[in-house]
Amino acid sequence: MEDHTLTGDYSKTLLLPVERVEHQDLHCISAQTVASLLRGQYSGTVGDFLIIDCRYPYEYHGGHIRGADNLHTEAQIQGALLQLPALYQLSSWGRAPTSPPGQAPDPGVSGTSMGGVLQRSSSQSHSPGSGTTPPGQGSPMEGSSPRKLIVFHCEFSSERGPRLCHYLRELDRALHASLYPLLFYPELYLLEGGYRHFYSCYPELCEPRGYVPMLHREYREQLGRFRRKTKARLHKRLPLYKTH
């Protein structure tokens, strides 16, 4: 039986307190825990973290967790976190990148740099003094390394957040098929209750301070457009690794 108290690479115990484990190993953490991350209460053990908001852009712009990045499609997840420019930034996360099968490292490959995402979350979310691990000093397999976490959520953390969290893990597993259980991102979490619950508890940690529901009547046209695109993508699933 799989041990749900361990990170995805089975190298260490999960750092954050888990409220419950959903189907397919989703480790749910509380709004209080995320607030503690934002306030720097884990700065002694957490080197850096990302908060990924999987809601649609109109929801995100109406109010989001401080420092969160809006990635709401599979292509955005892949481009921001698993294209080569992003993987080269993992040196600052204490992790040397491995090239996708059959592809040599090429710093010129296009894609959103995870470094930019990381720097935004780091500068906006962390307390002073919580830096990154210098390149070459530490790796996910070393217990003394600062931990690097990713927290996913959507409005309720019931559909979009879990789906994209699973997608990142699937991509990561595919890239490391011959190196199991190694992962680029071994420690993934899901915010229990999503943005709606977090905002009700900690509005002061949201920017702007607001909450736009997915079903808000003023955004029906945008919702319909995003849903059609999502349905089309699910019918034509993005390959587990896209090199161009």
N, C-alpha and C positions, 0 to 999 in steps of 0.2 A: 504494500500500500504506500502511495506517495506521501511524503512528509510535507504538510502544508505550512509548516513553520519555517521552511527554508526558502532562500532565494531561488530564482529559476535555474541557476547553475549549480545548485545544491552545495555551495561553498560555505555558506554561513547562515545563521538564523536571521530572519527578517528583523529589521531595526525598529520599525514603527509598530505600535500595538494594533492588531487586526481585530476588528469587530466581528467579522464572520467571513467565511469563504464561500463565494458563490460557485455555481457550476463552472467547470473548466478552470478552476484554480484562480478565480478573481479574488484578490485580497482586498477587502473593503476596510477603509479607515474612516474615522469619524471627522466631522467638521472641526471638532476641538483639536484633533491632531494636526490637521492642515493649518489651522490658525497658529498652532505652536511652531510649525515649520516657518511660517511667514514672519513670526515674531523673533526668530532666531534661537528658539529654545533647544534646537537640536544642532546648533552650529558647531558644537564640539565633536560631533560624530558624523554629521552630514556635510560633505564637501560642497555639493551643488544639487539642486533639484529643479525639475521642470514641472509646471502644471499645464496640462494640455486640455483646453476647453473644446469639446467636440460639438458644440452647438452651432447653429447656423450664424452667419455673420451679423444679421440684424439683432439676434439675441445677445451675442457677444458685445456689440457696440452699445447696447442698452444697459450694460452693466456686467462686469466680470471680476473674478478674483484678482487681486493685485498681482501683477507680473505674469498672469496666465497668457499663453499663446493660443490663438484660434486655429486649430487644424481639424477640419471637419470632413475630410475625404481620405480615402486610402492613398491616393496619389500624393497628397500633402504630407501624410505621415512618412511615406517612403522618401519623398524628396527632402524633407527636413531632417530626418533622423538616420536614413540608411543609404543615401547616395554618398559617393566617395568624398566629396568636399566635407560633408558632415562627419564622416568617419575619421577623416584626418584630424578633426577637432577633438576626437576622443583622447588624444595625447594629453590634453588638459584634464581629462577625466581619469587619467592613470590607466589607459587602455590603448594598446597599439592596434590599429586596424588590420584586418585581414582582407585581402581582395576577394570579390565575388568569384566563383568558379569560372576559370577561363578568361578572366579579365585582369590585366595588369593595372597597378595603380596609376591613375592619371589625374593630377591636380587640376587639369583643365575641364574635367567633366562637369557639365552644368547641373545645377540643382541648388536648392535652398541650403545654406550652411547651417548645420546644427549649432555651430559656434555662435552665430547671431542670436538664435533662439536661446541658447544657454546664457549668453551675456545679458540678454534682457531680463530673464528670470533671476539671474544672479544679482544684478545691480538693483532690481526693483524689489526683490523679495527677501534678501538676506540681510542680516545684521552686519555691521562693520566687523571685519576680522574673519569672516567666514570665506576663505579663499578656496581655490581649486588646488588639486594635487599637481605639483610640477611634473612635466613629462619625464617618464622613466622612473618615477618614484611612486611605486605602488601599482597594484593591479587588482581586479575584482577577486582574485584568489587569495589576497593577503588580508588577514583580518584587521591589520593595523591601518589600512588605507581609509581615508574619509569616504563615506558612502555616497553614491550617486543614485538619486531616486527619480522616478517619473510618476506623477499622479494624473490619472485621467478622470474626466467627468463630463456629463452633459447636463440637461435640465434636472433630471431625476436620477441619473446614472443607472438607467434601466435598459437602454437600447444602444444609443449612439456611442456613448463612452465605452461600454463593455465591448462592442463590436470592434472599435478601433484599437483598443487595448489588446484584444486577441489577435488582431491583424499584425500589429507590431511584433508580438511574440512569435507568430507564425513565420514572418519574414526573417526574424533573427534566427530561429531554428533552421530555416532553409539555408541561410548563409553559413551556418556552422554544422551542416549535416554530417561532415566527416570529422568534426571536432566536438561532438556532443560530450558533455552538456554545456560547453562554453557559449557565452552570450555577450553581445555588446551591452545589452540593458537587462541585467538579471533581476533588478528590483523594481517591479511595477505595482502600482496600487490603484484602486478605484475609490473615489470619494463617495461615501455612502450618503444617499439622499440628494446628491447632485448640487447644482448651483442654487436651486430653489431653497433647499434646507440650509445651505451655508449662508446664503444672504439673510435668511430670517434670524440666524444666530449672530452673524458678524458683518453687518452692513458697513461698518467702518473699515473693513478689509477689502472692500469692493470698490472698483473704479470704472466708470462713474458709479455713484451710489444709486443703483437702480436694478430692476428686474423686469425683463421683457419676456413673457411666456412664448413658447414656440407657436401656440395657437392664437396669438394676439390678432384681433380682427384687422388691424391696420396693415398687417404683413401677410395677408392671405395669398396674394399673388406671388410674393417671394417664396413662401412656404411651398406652394404648389410647384414652382420651378425647381426648388432644391429637392423636393421629394421625387419628381420625375427623373432628375439626374441620378439620384441615389438608386432608384429602382433600375435604371438602365445599367448602372455600374454593377449592381449585384447580379444582373442577368449575364453580364459580360465581365466576369471577375478579373481584376488586375492580376497579371502574372506575379508569382511570388518574388521574382526579382527582375526588374526592368533596367537594362543597361543604358538605354538612350532615352 
